[in-house]
């Protein structure tokens, strides 16, 4: 900036108080100064995984890793998965199917046909609607448990803050189900 030279975003310091802050580009729309959080949820609505990622890895690079992480945690592959549109690509579809997952739905097809992703359009609609429900869960985490603010300082503390929000959200959901 001082000499007019271009510096990669990984070498830029954007916060004196939180030097580990990453520059996150959301498509061509917005620039955020935060950390990328990767969440997974199951059919119960409970969050099954949360990761605070370093830097700004492309969504398309996280698909198979998330499937393998699920397999390590639960001891088996999921039969069906639903991903945001940012994950959609032919190579991701083929990679996930190669792991043994039966049905894969992306929120936006990006040139993929429904018949390539899932057994039938009914399954696709169910998975797409499930994915929309996850967005509601993410909104819940932000509104109720403050995941849109960073009040704990430093990378380990921020990861603990994220997990505290996820565990709290899961406990609240379990309590609501127990009351029903």
Legacy VTK file of the C-alpha trace (Angstrom):
# vtk DataFile Version 3.0
C-alpha trace
ASCII
DATASET POLYDATA
POINTS 180 float
0.000 0.000 0.000
2.853 2.375 0.781
4.836 1.631 -2.354
1.891 0.746 -4.604
2.813 -2.926 -4.722
0.198 -5.665 -4.725
0.265 -7.844 -1.602
-1.559 -11.201 -1.313
-4.449 -11.127 1.167
-2.725 -13.792 3.296
0.123 -11.317 3.943
-2.125 -8.391 4.854
-2.749 -7.298 8.419
-6.346 -6.074 8.661
-6.650 -5.748 12.432
-4.045 -4.614 14.927
-6.085 -6.106 17.786
-6.932 -9.396 16.036
-4.005 -10.075 13.649
-5.353 -13.548 12.798
-8.431 -12.026 11.094
-8.941 -13.268 7.520
-10.217 -11.428 4.452
-13.265 -13.324 3.221
-14.641 -12.584 -0.262
-18.205 -13.748 -0.810
-18.316 -14.160 -4.580
-18.065 -10.745 -6.177
-20.482 -9.256 -3.659
-18.944 -8.455 -0.305
-15.672 -8.416 1.578
-15.755 -9.437 5.243
-13.022 -9.391 7.861
-13.614 -12.481 9.952
-13.072 -16.238 9.920
-14.786 -18.788 7.730
-16.899 -21.189 9.782
-17.886 -24.542 8.263
-20.964 -26.135 9.871
-22.633 -29.519 9.413
-26.090 -30.504 10.582
-28.101 -33.696 10.727
-31.779 -34.486 10.157
-32.546 -33.766 13.825
-31.546 -30.122 13.314
-28.597 -30.534 15.681
-25.215 -29.295 14.527
-22.917 -32.285 14.109
-19.687 -30.444 13.302
-18.144 -26.997 13.323
-14.786 -25.929 11.982
-13.100 -22.542 12.013
-11.055 -22.539 8.810
-7.818 -20.673 8.284
-7.725 -18.217 5.404
-10.465 -18.241 2.798
-10.453 -21.706 1.216
-12.855 -22.124 -1.664
-16.047 -23.965 -0.751
-15.411 -26.349 -3.635
-12.260 -27.676 -1.902
-14.082 -28.695 1.295
-16.613 -31.235 0.043
-14.780 -34.565 0.236
-12.994 -33.529 3.441
-16.369 -32.905 5.081
-17.607 -36.362 4.021
-14.456 -38.028 5.381
-14.696 -36.027 8.614
-18.295 -37.217 9.059
-17.145 -40.797 8.495
-14.394 -40.467 11.154
-16.785 -38.985 13.716
-19.801 -41.253 13.134
-18.091 -44.405 11.849
-20.003 -44.468 8.572
-20.674 -42.412 5.490
-23.898 -40.437 5.203
-26.339 -41.851 2.654
-27.423 -38.397 1.522
-25.816 -34.960 1.672
-26.932 -31.442 0.807
-24.520 -28.588 0.127
-24.765 -24.886 -0.573
-24.502 -23.764 -4.199
-20.881 -22.665 -3.705
-19.916 -26.341 -3.479
-21.540 -27.305 -6.789
-19.262 -28.685 -9.478
-19.091 -31.813 -11.565
-15.811 -32.856 -9.949
-17.300 -32.488 -6.440
-20.350 -34.509 -7.454
-18.168 -37.280 -8.867
-15.811 -37.210 -5.867
-18.656 -37.479 -3.343
-20.376 -40.249 -5.305
-17.026 -42.102 -5.455
-16.940 -42.179 -1.629
-20.193 -44.166 -1.612
-22.712 -41.428 -0.802
-25.928 -42.248 -2.692
-27.597 -38.846 -3.103
-25.883 -35.452 -3.381
-27.847 -32.213 -3.703
-26.402 -28.777 -4.315
-28.592 -25.724 -3.654
-27.711 -24.507 -7.157
-27.074 -27.085 -9.863
-24.510 -25.099 -11.890
-25.002 -27.234 -14.969
-25.655 -30.473 -13.104
-28.841 -32.390 -13.787
-31.038 -33.576 -10.919
-30.840 -37.155 -12.239
-27.043 -37.040 -11.914
-27.191 -35.942 -8.272
-30.039 -37.977 -6.794
-32.356 -40.906 -7.483
-35.377 -38.750 -8.318
-36.735 -35.218 -8.119
-38.618 -35.955 -4.863
-35.319 -36.761 -3.093
-33.732 -33.637 -4.588
-36.554 -31.408 -3.292
-36.282 -32.962 0.180
-32.518 -32.428 0.307
-32.804 -28.895 -1.094
-35.431 -28.039 1.530
-33.256 -29.618 4.238
-30.409 -27.344 3.090
-32.722 -24.329 3.389
-33.461 -25.420 6.962
-29.742 -25.423 7.738
-29.658 -21.759 6.729
-32.306 -21.180 9.402
-30.080 -22.937 11.936
-27.142 -20.751 10.962
-29.313 -17.662 11.371
-30.375 -19.002 14.794
-26.707 -19.335 15.812
-26.023 -15.762 14.738
-29.078 -14.177 16.334
-29.361 -16.116 19.580
-25.774 -17.113 20.323
-23.889 -14.205 18.794
-21.907 -16.032 16.132
-21.955 -12.868 14.050
-19.720 -11.107 16.611
-16.325 -11.959 17.936
-16.038 -11.115 21.601
-13.357 -13.621 22.609
-9.813 -12.704 21.549
-7.272 -14.894 19.758
-7.666 -17.949 17.482
-8.086 -20.622 20.210
-10.604 -18.450 22.043
-12.552 -17.786 18.856
-12.763 -21.534 18.136
-13.982 -22.090 21.697
-16.555 -19.300 21.190
-17.887 -20.996 18.058
-18.108 -24.367 19.773
-19.780 -22.786 22.822
-22.451 -21.366 20.506
-22.936 -24.689 18.697
-23.173 -26.720 21.921
-25.559 -24.161 23.442
-27.777 -24.244 20.352
-27.836 -28.045 20.415
-28.711 -28.099 24.128
-31.551 -25.657 23.556
-32.903 -27.731 20.646
-32.706 -30.933 22.715
-34.521 -29.229 25.605
-37.270 -28.058 23.241
-37.676 -31.611 21.879
-37.774 -33.028 25.428
-40.564 -30.602 26.353
-42.677 -31.703 23.380
LINES 1 181
180 0 1 2 3 4 5 6 7 8 9 10 11 12 13 14 15 16 17 18 19 20 21 22 23 24 25 26 27 28 29 30 31 32 33 34 35 36 37 38 39 40 41 42 43 44 45 46 47 48 49 50 51 52 53 54 55 56 57 58 59 60 61 62 63 64 65 66 67 68 69 70 71 72 73 74 75 76 77 78 79 80 81 82 83 84 85 86 87 88 89 90 91 92 93 94 95 96 97 98 99 100 101 102 103 104 105 106 107 108 109 110 111 112 113 114 115 116 117 118 119 120 121 122 123 124 125 126 127 128 129 130 131 132 133 134 135 136 137 138 139 140 141 142 143 144 145 146 147 148 149 150 151 152 153 154 155 156 157 158 159 160 161 162 163 164 165 166 167 168 169 170 171 172 173 174 175 176 177 178 179
